[in-house]
Amino acid sequence: MFKDIIIAVTPSEVCDCAADTAFGFAQRFEANLHLVHVVGLAQGWGQMRHLEASGETDRIKNEIAEFYKDKLKGIPNHTISVLPGIPHNEILRIARRDNADLIIMGPHTKEYEERRSKMWGMAGSTLERVAQKARCPVMIVTKQTPYGEQSFQELVVATDFSEQSECAVGYGAQMARHYKSTLTIFHCIEEMDLSQPEFIRRSEAAKERMRTQFEPLIRGMKSVQFECFEGKPAMEILKLSRMHQAGLVLMAHHSTERDPEKAYLGSVVAQVALNSTCPTLSINRHFDLRCGMMYDQTGGVADKGKVAEPA
């Protein structure tokens, strides 16, 4: 399913949750795994050009190799890169170069994770910038998940009916078919204090719109549910994912905001990812699973290696 995976790492326990997920996927799918560490502002711009010549990049690379040596034994197709630059730019560049089909990330420091959980308005993190601009899906893992096999029996996809969130629904449907999962498609009504009759009316209208708009993507699937809550999107997505004991939440990164700087501010993806008990997958563009078998729009199996086009 995943053939080329990028994992952003540091040689410390901070990245353990995300790294373990990446190692598990790489082993299960016999994928190529690229561990990337970007030496950024903490070392100072003036020192960047001296890092390679001084041997500092090799030292950090050896630290990473030593820290993960036991877990990397079962992953023959892995590489480690340490390079100076702006972290999100370098991660995105390597993902494009390697034609990656998944980027896995976690919070970069425990202090950062704690601050973000309390201050959802912080802006401009590497995690958010990668999630917003990546061509492939970005999985954000901030809590420990079972090592190795992950079945994802319950998938939740949040939608605001935008083009980007439709891409998330399409990818979620592909994953649900692959894992034979239950797929719950969710929409949040952000207006507060609606009367009960008005909420019921809007909720039913939203569910009908989900059935109609996403019918070509979920055609032939039997385990699909539609849910609609009222409230703040991040809180309601978290509530629903816990109710359904979801193994994965899929969504688009702040899909309705045109201004990229405003999109960093308290993005719903960041709020969900850093507070969710399960991984969060950000998808902004149409992307197909690279499985041995693809699925056509009726739920049947398409030709091996052939990407199924949307109806």
C-alpha positions in Angstrom: 0.0 0.0 0.0 2.8 2.4 0.9 6.0 2.0 -1.2 8.1 5.1 -0.5 7.8 6.6 3.0 9.4 9.7 4.4 9.8 10.0 8.2 11.1 13.2 9.8 13.2 12.2 12.8 15.6 13.4 15.5 18.0 11.0 17.4 15.8 11.1 20.6 12.6 9.6 22.1 10.6 12.7 21.0 9.8 11.1 17.6 9.3 7.5 18.9 5.5 7.5 18.2 5.8 8.6 14.6 9.0 6.6 14.0 7.4 3.4 15.2 4.5 3.9 12.9 6.8 4.4 10.0 8.9 1.4 10.8 5.8 -0.7 11.2 4.5 0.4 7.8 7.9 -0.1 6.1 8.1 -3.7 7.4 4.6 -4.6 6.6 4.6 -3.2 3.0 8.3 -3.8 2.3 8.5 -0.1 1.6 11.5 2.1 1.0 12.0 4.2 4.2 13.8 7.5 4.1 14.7 9.0 7.5 15.2 12.7 7.2 16.7 15.1 9.8 17.0 18.8 8.9 19.4 21.0 10.8 17.5 24.2 11.0 17.5 27.5 12.9 18.6 26.0 16.2 22.1 25.8 14.8 22.1 29.2 13.3 22.1 30.3 9.7 25.7 31.3 9.7 26.8 27.8 10.7 24.8 25.9 8.1 27.3 26.0 5.3 30.0 24.7 7.6 28.1 21.7 8.9 29.0 19.2 6.2 32.6 20.3 5.9 33.0 20.0 9.7 31.6 16.5 9.8 28.6 17.5 11.9 26.1 16.1 9.5 27.9 12.7 9.5 28.0 12.8 13.3 24.2 13.4 13.5 23.6 10.7 10.8 25.6 8.2 12.9 23.6 9.2 16.0 20.3 8.5 14.2 21.6 5.2 12.8 22.7 4.1 16.3 19.5 5.2 18.0 17.3 3.3 15.6 19.6 0.4 14.8 17.5 -2.3 16.3 14.3 -1.3 14.6 16.0 -0.7 11.3 17.4 -4.3 11.2 14.1 -5.5 9.7 14.0 -2.7 7.0 16.7 -3.4 4.4 15.6 -0.6 2.1 16.2 2.4 4.3 18.3 5.6 3.9 19.2 8.3 6.4 19.7 12.0 5.3 21.0 14.8 7.5 21.1 18.2 5.8 20.9 21.9 6.6 18.1 24.1 5.5 14.5 25.1 6.3 12.9 22.0 7.7 9.6 22.0 5.8 11.2 23.0 2.5 13.7 20.1 2.7 11.1 17.5 3.8 8.9 18.5 0.9 11.8 18.6 -1.6 12.9 15.1 -0.6 9.3 13.8 -0.8 9.0 15.2 -4.3 12.4 13.8 -5.4 11.6 10.3 -4.0 8.0 10.4 -5.3 6.9 9.5 -1.8 3.4 8.3 -1.2 3.4 9.0 2.6 5.1 11.5 4.9 5.0 10.7 8.6 5.7 13.3 11.3 5.3 14.0 15.0 5.8 17.0 17.2 9.4 18.1 17.2 9.8 18.6 20.9 7.8 17.7 24.0 7.7 21.4 24.9 6.2 22.1 21.5 3.6 19.4 21.9 2.6 20.7 25.3 2.4 24.3 24.2 0.3 23.5 21.1 -2.2 21.4 23.1 -2.8 24.5 25.2 -2.4 27.3 22.6 -4.1 26.2 19.4 -3.4 29.7 17.8 0.4 29.2 17.4 1.4 29.5 13.8 4.0 28.4 11.3 5.2 25.0 12.5 7.1 22.6 10.3 4.3 20.1 10.8 1.6 22.4 9.6 3.5 23.7 6.6 4.3 20.2 5.4 0.7 19.1 5.9 -0.5 22.1 3.9 1.8 21.9 1.0 2.7 18.2 0.5 1.6 16.5 -2.7 1.2 13.2 -0.9 -0.7 12.4 2.3 0.9 13.4 5.6 0.3 11.2 8.7 0.7 13.0 12.0 1.4 10.7 15.0 1.6 12.2 18.4 0.5 9.2 20.6 1.8 5.7 20.9 0.1 3.3 18.5 0.3 -0.6 18.4 3.6 -1.5 16.7 3.5 -3.3 13.4 0.2 -4.3 12.0 -2.4 -1.6 12.0 -5.8 -2.7 10.7 -7.6 0.7 10.7 -11.0 -1.0 11.1 -12.7 2.3 11.8 -11.9 5.3 9.6 -13.3 8.8 10.1 -13.1 11.4 7.3 -14.0 15.0 8.0 -15.4 17.2 5.2 -16.4 20.8 4.7 -17.5 20.0 1.1 -14.5 21.7 -0.4 -12.5 20.2 -3.3 -9.6 19.4 -0.9 -11.8 17.6 1.5 -13.3 15.6 -1.4 -9.8 14.3 -2.0 -9.7 13.2 1.6 -13.0 11.3 1.2 -11.7 9.6 -1.9 -8.5 8.5 -0.2 -10.4 7.4 2.8 -12.7 5.3 0.6 -9.6 3.6 -1.0 -8.2 2.8 2.4 -11.5 1.5 3.7 -11.7 -0.9 0.7 -8.1 -2.0 1.2 -8.5 -2.6 4.9 -12.2 -3.6 4.7 -12.9 -0.9 7.2 -16.0 1.0 8.3 -15.9 4.5 6.9 -17.6 7.4 8.7 -17.9 10.6 6.8 -18.4 13.6 9.1 -19.5 17.2 8.7 -19.6 19.8 11.5 -22.1 22.7 11.5 -20.2 25.5 13.0 -23.1 27.8 13.9 -23.9 27.5 17.6 -27.1 27.7 19.6 -29.4 26.4 16.8 -32.8 25.3 17.8 -33.4 21.6 17.8 -35.7 21.6 14.7 -33.2 23.8 12.8 -30.2 21.5 13.7 -32.1 18.5 12.6 -33.0 20.1 9.3 -29.4 21.2 8.6 -28.0 17.9 9.8 -30.3 15.9 7.4 -29.5 18.3 4.6 -25.7 17.8 5.2 -26.0 14.0 5.3 -28.0 14.0 2.1 -25.4 16.2 0.5 -22.6 13.9 1.6 -24.5 10.9 0.1 -25.0 12.7 -3.2 -21.6 14.5 -3.5 -19.5 11.5 -2.5 -21.5 8.8 -4.1 -19.0 8.2 -7.0 -16.3 7.8 -4.4 -18.1 5.3 -2.1 -20.1 3.5 -4.7 -20.4 -0.2 -3.9 -19.2 0.2 -0.3 -21.5 -1.2 2.3 -19.9 0.0 5.6 -20.3 3.7 5.2 -21.9 6.0 7.8 -22.7 9.7 7.7 -22.6 11.9 10.8 -23.2 15.6 11.5 -22.6 17.4 14.8 -22.9 21.1 15.9 -19.9 22.9 17.4 -16.3 23.7 16.9 -14.9 21.4 14.2 -11.8 20.2 16.0 -13.6 19.4 19.2 -16.4 17.6 17.3 -14.0 15.6 15.2 -12.1 14.5 18.3 -15.4 13.6 20.0 -16.6 11.6 17.1 -13.3 9.7 16.6 -13.3 8.7 20.2 -17.0 7.6 20.0 -16.2 5.4 17.0 -12.8 4.3 18.4 -11.3 5.4 15.1 -7.9 4.0 14.1 -7.3 7.0 11.8 -8.8 10.4 11.1 -8.5 11.8 7.6 -9.0 15.4 6.6 -7.8 18.3 4.4 -5.5 20.9 5.9 -7.6 24.1 6.5 -9.2 23.6 3.2 -11.4 26.7 3.1 -8.7 29.3 3.8 -7.1 30.9 0.8 -4.5 32.9 2.6 -1.6 30.6 3.5 -0.5 32.6 6.5 -4.0 32.6 8.0 -4.2 28.9 7.3 -1.4 28.3 9.8 -3.4 29.9 12.6 -5.1 27.3 14.7 -5.6 25.0 11.8 -8.2 22.3 12.5 -5.7 19.6 11.3 -3.2 20.7 13.9 -5.8 20.9 16.7 -7.0 17.4 15.9 -3.6 15.8 15.3 -2.0 17.1 18.5 -4.9 16.0 20.7 -6.1 12.9 19.0 -5.5 9.4 20.5 -5.1 8.0 16.9 -3.0 9.2 13.9 -4.3 11.9 11.7 -3.9 11.9 7.9 -3.8 15.2 6.0 -4.7 15.0 2.3 -5.1 18.1 0.1 -4.8 16.6 -3.4 -6.1 13.6 -5.2 -3.8 10.7 -4.5 -4.2 7.0 -5.2 -3.1 4.2 -2.9 -0.2 2.3 -4.5 -1.6 -1.1 -3.8 -1.0 -4.2 -5.8 -4.7 -3.9 -6.7 -6.7 -0.7 -7.3 -10.4 -0.3 -7.1 -12.8 1.0 -9.7 -15.7 3.3 -8.8 -18.2 0.4 -8.3 -16.0 -1.2 -5.6 -14.6 -3.8 -8.0 -10.9 -4.5 -8.6 -9.4 -2.6 -11.5 -6.4 -3.7 -13.4 -3.2 -4.2 -11.4 -1.1 -1.1 -11.5 -3.8 1.0 -13.2 -5.0 4.0 -11.3 -8.8 4.2 -11.1 -10.0 7.5 -12.4 -12.9 9.3 -10.6 -16.3 8.9 -12.3 
